[in-house]
């Protein structure tokens, strides 16, 4: 995997959440799921920046849903993982699994 192909940490997390949420993956829902699952407060602007980078690289695509009254007539932008995004996740998983091979962490061994 080249540096250009490697996912940044937030891109990696966002892409995993998109895969998990399926057809319900939109900005605020992605942000909420990230916060819930990681315990970290992720700014919505950071999520949208990561989504823009992923879309520019062809790892995700987006579509605009129907406007809703609850949103003041605005529509949600939904995201879907593309083949290249899933391949990037698979490569990342294989890389990390390979790096972990043979490692057993014992916190007692470290100061």
trRosetta pair geometry for C-beta under 8 A, 3 or more apart (Angstrom, degrees):
i j d omega theta_ij theta_ji phi_ij phi_ji
1 5 4.9 -130 -165 90 80 119
1 6 5.4 103 140 -74 118 79
1 88 7.9 101 -134 -139 126 69
1 91 5.0 127 -76 154 126 133
1 92 7.5 71 -85 -72 171 60
1 95 6.4 -58 13 -61 134 141
2 5 4.8 89 54 10 76 103
2 6 7.1 -127 98 -19 38 86
3 6 5.7 -45 -148 17 33 117
5 88 6.5 -157 173 -115 84 100
5 91 7.3 -16 140 90 121 159
6 88 8.0 145 -134 -159 21 104
6 92 7.5 111 -145 -91 68 98
7 11 4.5 -142 -167 97 91 112
7 12 4.2 122 120 -69 129 82
7 15 6.6 -82 -138 13 149 142
7 59 7.9 108 -97 -123 109 166
7 88 5.5 108 -45 155 112 122
7 89 7.5 22 -16 -80 154 57
7 92 5.8 -37 30 -71 116 144
8 11 4.5 88 53 11 80 109
8 12 6.7 -142 90 -12 37 88
8 50 7.5 -128 73 -122 116 101
8 53 7.7 8 22 113 123 157
9 12 5.7 -56 -150 32 27 115
9 13 6.5 22 156 -14 64 106
10 13 5.7 -54 -147 39 35 110
10 14 6.0 35 155 -19 68 107
10 42 7.4 145 -133 -142 110 126
10 46 6.3 -93 -157 158 157 107
10 47 7.7 -133 177 -97 116 48
10 50 4.7 -121 125 -87 107 141
11 14 5.8 -56 -143 39 28 110
11 15 6.1 27 158 -18 64 109
11 50 5.0 -165 -85 -159 61 103
11 53 6.1 -80 -95 91 122 124
11 54 5.7 159 -148 -68 99 100
11 59 7.8 63 -180 78 112 160
12 15 6.0 -59 -148 37 24 109
12 16 6.5 24 154 -18 61 107
12 89 7.4 131 -146 -108 75 78
12 92 6.2 -175 -124 -177 119 168
13 16 5.7 -56 -150 35 31 112
13 17 6.4 29 154 -18 65 106
13 34 5.9 79 147 -126 121 109
13 38 6.9 2 -147 -58 141 141
14 17 5.8 -57 -151 37 31 111
14 18 6.5 36 150 -23 65 103
14 30 6.1 40 -145 176 82 129
14 34 7.1 -20 -88 -77 62 132
14 47 6.2 150 -106 -146 122 75
14 50 4.6 149 -9 121 157 135
14 51 6.3 -130 170 -67 146 70
14 54 6.7 -137 98 -31 125 147
15 18 5.5 -48 -148 31 34 115
15 19 6.6 36 153 -18 64 101
15 54 6.2 174 -75 -124 100 143
15 59 6.3 -51 -107 150 129 126
15 60 6.9 -146 -111 -54 84 114
15 81 6.3 90 -163 -107 84 108
15 85 5.4 -158 -146 -174 124 111
15 88 7.2 -43 165 84 171 116
15 89 5.9 -154 123 -69 126 113
16 19 5.8 -54 -153 35 33 111
16 20 6.3 32 150 -19 66 108
16 89 6.7 137 -79 -126 75 130
17 20 5.4 -55 -146 38 35 114
17 21 6.0 24 159 -13 70 110
17 25 7.0 135 125 -126 81 110
17 30 5.1 116 116 -146 135 80
17 33 4.9 140 -147 97 121 130
17 34 5.8 -60 -63 -64 154 81
17 37 7.5 -172 -94 27 103 145
18 21 6.1 -60 -139 42 26 102
18 25 4.4 73 -133 -152 67 159
18 30 6.6 0 -70 -109 72 120
18 60 6.1 -68 -172 -111 172 130
18 79 5.3 -72 -126 109 124 112
18 80 7.0 155 173 -135 115 18
18 81 5.1 139 113 -52 117 91
18 85 7.7 -29 80 151 137 150
19 22 7.6 20 175 -67 30 53
19 81 5.1 16 -78 -25 79 151
19 86 7.1 114 -98 -99 126 88
19 89 7.1 -3 -34 -47 151 173
20 33 7.0 174 87 173 130 149
21 24 4.8 -112 173 77 97 83
21 25 4.0 129 87 -74 126 82
21 29 6.2 119 -139 130 152 121
21 30 6.9 -104 -2 -86 155 71
21 33 6.4 -127 -63 -37 118 164
22 25 6.7 171 71 -23 23 99
23 78 6.9 10 -171 -174 59 140
23 80 7.3 2 -102 -91 58 104
24 29 6.1 -110 145 153 88 166
24 78 7.8 -85 -143 -132 14 111
25 29 6.5 -145 -134 88 33 120
25 30 5.8 54 -162 -69 80 102
25 78 6.2 97 75 -163 65 74
25 79 4.7 -78 116 64 112 84
25 80 6.9 145 55 -78 127 45
26 29 5.1 73 56 21 72 111
26 30 6.8 -144 90 -14 26 95
26 65 7.5 -52 -85 -7 138 130
26 76 4.4 -19 -138 175 158 119
26 77 6.1 133 -142 73 94 49
26 78 5.1 -56 -77 -95 90 57
26 79 6.8 147 -99 5 38 83
27 30 5.8 -63 -148 33 22 110
27 31 6.4 17 159 -15 63 108
27 44 6.4 65 161 -162 109 99
27 47 6.0 127 -157 113 79 124
27 48 5.8 9 -129 -78 125 91
27 51 6.9 -79 -98 -21 86 161
27 76 7.6 -155 22 -159 88 87
27 77 6.5 45 -22 63 106 96
27 79 7.9 97 -57 -15 58 118
28 31 5.6 -54 -148 38 33 114
28 32 6.2 33 154 -19 66 106
28 44 6.7 -10 -98 -121 64 124
29 32 5.7 -52 -144 37 31 111
29 33 6.3 31 156 -19 64 107
30 33 5.9 -57 -148 37 28 109
30 34 6.4 31 153 -21 63 107
30 47 5.7 149 101 -169 113 132
30 51 7.5 113 75 -70 167 122
30 79 7.2 12 -56 38 141 132
31 34 5.8 -54 -149 34 29 113
31 35 6.5 27 155 -17 63 106
31 42 5.7 -149 -147 87 78 103
31 44 5.0 -27 -90 -101 161 73
31 47 4.7 -99 -79 -35 93 162
32 35 5.8 -56 -150 37 31 110
32 36 6.2 29 154 -19 66 109
33 36 5.6 -55 -144 39 31 112
33 37 6.0 14 163 -8 67 114
34 37 6.3 -67 -140 45 23 98
34 38 5.7 -13 175 12 65 119
34 40 7.3 -52 147 70 91 91
34 42 4.8 -24 112 22 134 147
34 47 7.0 -165 10 -97 151 118
35 38 6.8 -69 -125 51 17 88
35 39 7.5 59 -179 -109 51 8
35 40 6.6 -117 -121 79 56 47
35 41 5.9 31 -122 -110 110 44
35 42 5.8 -138 -66 20 80 88
38 42 7.4 61 59 -35 136 117
42 46 5.8 -115 -179 75 83 125
42 47 6.0 89 135 -56 115 99
43 46 4.4 92 68 1 90 104
43 47 7.2 -157 97 -7 50 83
44 47 5.4 -50 -152 33 39 116
44 48 6.4 36 152 -16 69 103
45 48 5.8 -54 -147 39 33 107
45 49 6.3 36 152 -22 65 105
46 49 5.6 -51 -146 34 32 114
46 50 6.4 33 154 -17 64 104
47 50 5.8 -56 -152 37 30 110
47 51 6.3 32 149 -20 65 107
48 51 5.3 -49 -143 37 36 116
48 52 6.3 41 154 -22 65 101
49 52 5.7 -51 -150 33 31 113
49 53 6.6 30 151 -17 63 104
50 53 5.7 -54 -150 37 34 111
50 54 6.2 33 153 -18 67 107
51 54 5.7 -54 -145 39 31 111
51 55 6.2 28 156 -18 65 107
51 60 6.7 -70 -153 73 72 148
51 62 7.5 66 169 -68 115 130
51 79 6.1 -106 -143 -87 116 151
52 55 5.8 -56 -145 38 28 108
52 56 6.2 31 155 -22 64 107
53 56 5.7 -54 -146 35 29 113
53 57 6.5 18 157 -10 63 110
54 57 6.0 -65 -150 43 29 105
54 59 4.3 -84 -168 71 82 114
54 60 4.5 37 129 13 115 111
54 79 8.0 55 92 -163 131 135
54 85 6.6 47 -170 -106 108 121
55 58 7.6 47 -176 -72 33 21
55 59 7.3 -93 -71 54 25 71
55 60 5.2 -60 -79 76 68 87
55 61 6.7 104 -130 -108 91 29
55 62 6.0 -28 -105 -12 138 107
55 79 7.6 -106 -71 -128 107 108
57 84 7.3 -142 135 119 87 133
58 82 5.9 -87 160 79 68 154
58 84 5.1 43 110 46 100 148
58 85 7.8 -150 116 -41 56 85
59 81 7.1 -37 161 -147 71 68
59 82 5.9 -174 -176 47 21 100
59 84 5.4 -102 -96 98 58 94
59 85 3.3 103 -173 -83 80 93
59 88 6.0 -33 -118 17 123 143
60 79 5.0 6 174 -173 132 106
60 80 6.4 153 -159 75 79 38
60 81 5.8 -49 -102 -103 79 39
60 82 6.0 -171 -99 -3 20 92
60 85 5.6 62 -56 -65 65 155
61 79 7.2 156 80 -152 37 59
61 80 5.4 -18 59 59 86 93
61 82 5.6 89 -19 -60 94 112
62 77 5.2 12 -179 174 125 100
62 78 6.5 155 -154 80 69 44
62 79 5.1 -31 -96 -95 84 67
62 80 7.5 167 -89 16 35 73
63 77 7.4 167 82 -156 29 60
63 78 5.4 -18 62 61 81 96
63 80 7.6 20 3 -4 102 112
64 75 4.9 67 176 114 96 137
64 76 7.5 160 -155 86 56 39
64 77 5.6 -34 -99 -102 66 69
64 78 7.6 160 -104 16 15 78
65 68 7.9 3 113 -29 115 103
65 75 5.0 -177 73 -173 65 97
65 76 4.6 10 33 59 125 85
65 77 7.4 -148 4 -81 83 20
65 78 5.6 81 -45 -21 103 112
66 75 6.0 -155 119 -119 12 106
67 71 7.0 -133 -164 74 64 110
67 73 4.8 4 177 -175 130 51
67 74 6.0 -176 -134 112 88 4
67 75 4.6 -71 -76 -61 56 82
68 71 4.8 73 67 19 93 100
68 73 7.6 -152 69 -98 30 17
68 74 7.5 -32 44 69 70 52
68 75 7.2 113 -3 -106 75 48
68 76 7.6 15 4 -18 119 95
69 72 7.6 41 -174 -74 36 18
69 73 7.1 21 -105 -62 39 56
71 74 4.3 -98 137 60 111 87
71 75 7.3 151 88 -67 146 14
71 76 7.0 -169 -57 -53 166 79
81 85 4.4 -134 -159 90 84 133
81 86 5.5 94 149 -53 125 87
81 89 8.0 -20 -151 -10 140 136
82 85 5.0 99 53 5 66 105
82 86 7.4 -136 99 -2 34 88
83 86 5.8 -58 -149 39 33 108
83 87 6.2 33 153 -19 67 107
84 87 5.5 -52 -144 39 33 115
84 88 6.3 39 153 -24 65 103
85 88 5.6 -50 -148 32 31 112
85 89 6.6 32 151 -17 63 102
86 89 5.6 -50 -150 36 35 113
86 90 6.4 36 150 -20 65 105
87 90 5.6 -53 -146 37 33 112
87 91 6.3 34 154 -19 66 104
88 91 5.8 -52 -146 36 31 111
88 92 6.3 32 153 -20 63 107
89 92 5.6 -56 -147 38 31 113
89 93 6.2 33 154 -21 65 105
90 93 5.7 -51 -146 35 31 113
90 94 6.4 30 154 -17 64 106
91 94 5.8 -55 -148 38 30 110
91 95 6.2 33 153 -21 65 107
92 95 5.7 -53 -146 35 30 113
92 96 6.3 24 158 -13 65 108
93 96 6.1 -59 -146 41 27 105
93 97 6.1 28 157 -20 65 110
94 97 5.7 -54 -141 38 28 112
94 98 6.2 30 157 -20 62 108
95 98 5.9 -59 -152 36 26 111
95 99 6.5 24 153 -18 63 107
96 99 5.6 -54 -147 36 34 112
96 100 6.3 29 156 -16 66 107
97 100 5.9 -59 -148 39 30 108
97 101 6.9 53 148 -48 61 90
98 101 5.6 -29 -157 -6 36 119
99 103 7.8 -7 139 -2 61 137
100 103 5.4 -103 -161 43 51 114
106 109 4.6 71 90 -7 102 110
106 110 7.8 150 94 -5 63 86
107 110 6.0 -70 -158 42 46 102
